[in-house]
Structures are given as C-alpha cells and as structure tokens.
C-alpha cells in the first residue's frame, strides 16, 4: 500500500507500507541471507542451528536487511501505482519496522504542474518572407565572389586587390617578434593589419619598396607594442586583381547545381532557396515569440534540480558546437575567461525559460488530450534510423522511447498552439 503527499516546490513523500505475507517473506529471506555469514563457535560458518542464529541476530537487523534488499522494488511498485516519475534521486527514510509491518518513506521531487493563462488568446504571427530581384542579384554576386580568379597585374594596387609582400617591423630600429614575414598575401581593405598599414599600400606596384610609419593601438594585446611607434619596411613582390566571372548561361552551368542549365534556372533556384530560408527563419522567430508569451503567462515554481539539469544539457550542446570548430570546452572557457561557475550562471536564465516552456507545453498537451501512440513513436524511430544510416534496433538502444514520446507530445502541443492562434 502506498500514499503520495505533495509538499512545497514539487517535493513530496511517497509512503509505502509492507505488511502481511509480503513483509514476512522479505524478513525470512533477509534472515537466511544473514545466517549464511554467521559464525558460532563449534559450527562451520552458516551451519549453526537456526535457534542459535536467531538468538545471535536481533530482529532489528533482520528488518533492516529486508528493507535494504527490497527498497528499490517497493519504490518501483509504488511509483507505478501512483503514476509518479521522480526528477531526482529519492531519499529513503524508515518510519517504523516490527514483526507485522514496515513503513518506509521515499522523498523526492516531481515535475510541477504549470498553471497556464489564457493560452488560446495568443497570436502566432509569421512575418512575410519576401524575396526581391535585388536579393537574387546580391546572392548571384556572392556566388561570383566564391568563384573569382586572381590575375597578376602591373597596375597600381587598389582596395580589394591582393598584394604579396615581404615586411619587417622595427621598433627603435630593432626588429620585434612577430613583425617579419615573407611572401605574405594581404587583401587591401580587409583590416587584417593595424590601422594605416593597408591604407599606405594603396597605389603600390610590383617591385616597390616602402617604409610605413605607424603606431600600434593603445589596447594592442602585446604590452611591448601597445601604443608604440614603429616602422614597417615593405617590399611588394606582386599585385593581383580579382576577376569575377561574367553572369551568363555558361556561369550558371559551371556551378553544377541540380536542375540549373541557364541563368534563368539559376535565378529561379536562388529565389526558391532564399524564400525557403527566409520562411523557415520567419517561422522560427514567430514560434520563439509565441513561446516567450506562453512562458510569461505561465505560473510554475521550477525545482532547482530541473534548472541544473537543463544548464548541463545546454552546456553539453555548446561543447559539441565548439568541438566542431576544433576546440575543447575547457580551451574555450580559458580563451573566454570563464570558470565553471560563471559559465553555468550565464546559462541559468535561458535554462529556466526552457524548462518553463516544456512544462507549459506538457500542460497544454494534457488539457487538450494530445497523445503519441506507439505507432507514431515507431515511425519517428524509423525516420531517425534512415537519417543516420543506422539499424532500427541500434537506434532504439540509444534513444529513450518515453523521453522521445515526451518531446513529440510537446511538438504536438506547439503545433496545436500555432494552428489555433495563427493570425488571420
């Protein structure tokens, strides 16, 4: 028999009473377990008469062993009976134990139930994602830039040209560390060097030599050079100008894009891609605004453990992103000047909003009787298997089905909200 009592902040007590034959069998099994390890003079270990062992092993020890051996089983049965799901490890307290029964209490937090405002009054407003001819032309020009070629020229260098240079930086007539290079390609106007360097190279030609009198910025990362007056001795080895391909049918064909055989095809494809991208962006922004409104009208006291778990999940997701850029999370934290505590704190507010969002959607799903069938879950698993090129059984081993069902139910709730509140 079990009884659930909800206390403050979604913390509650699950009281379980074990009595009758269930308790007697548990105690007997516990006694037999203890007896196997009891040593009494004159008898081999565990072979002494039962009466002697009973006198040696107090009842309280048998009861305690029975609880220790069966607590998890009793917990699982009671959770199923009360339809509860702990969000943190339960803490066990033994209220009473005697020959007739044991009363144990498991204390743990559960997900709180969100109190919603008038969610049916919210608006889901997707801004128009129009694409103009100018947008298409801009994208074509960006594509031209990616396919540009560089040609050596004897003409004077202009912004946008690439100059290949040898240079040596001198402070008080002495070369400083990191200030010397040969055959370095520099795009003029890129802002790669300190102010004044690239500007003074506009107009140079191949073979020119020039001394650049410059001053490092006061906030330069090297203390030795910050605010220092220096001279860069530069020799221009080569000047190259960017040559863009002409926009015509040949250019379109050379891109080797699917279904693109002409300039008209290219413009059509680019327009469709831009429209799809902008539509997705607009829908995501509208969904985010909708969720912000929902969170604002939702009343719920979020347990600390849920916030902490969400913070950890978001940090792990970010760690995977920086890993894709070739950095470990610890390296990123070092470069950014972050500690573990400061990084967690920076995620806390967003994590709390994320938890409130999920709880709100879960409550909508409950109120609107939105469910996810086993068949729907199976189809989703099949889609994931196909997406990642894995066997279905392998996917099932990696993905907790009930958790996936919860995510699918939340998505149904969001789609329900979108359809219900779409602006006319």
Secondary structure, 3 states (H helix, E strand, C coil): CEEEEECHHHEEEEEEEEEHHHHHHHHHHHHHHHHCCCCCCCCCCCCCCHHHHHHHCCHHHHHHHHHHHHHHHHHHHHHHHHCCCECCCCEEEEEEECCCEEEEEEEEEECCCCECCCHHHCCECCCCCCCCHHHHHHHHHHHHHHCCEEEEECCCCCCCCEEEEEEEEEECCEEEEEEEEEEEEEECCCCCCCCCCCHHHCCCCCCCEEEEEEECCCCCCCCCCCCCEEEEEEEEEEEEEEECCCCCHHHHHHCCCCCCCCHHHHHHHHHHHHHHHHHHHHHHHHHHHHHHHHHHCCECCCCHHHHHHHHHHHHHHHHHHHHHCCCCHHHHHHHHCCCHHHHHHHHHHHHHHHHHHHHHHHHHHHHCCCCCCHHHHHHHHHHHHHHHCCCHHHHHHHCCHHHHHHHHHHHHHHHHHHHHHECC
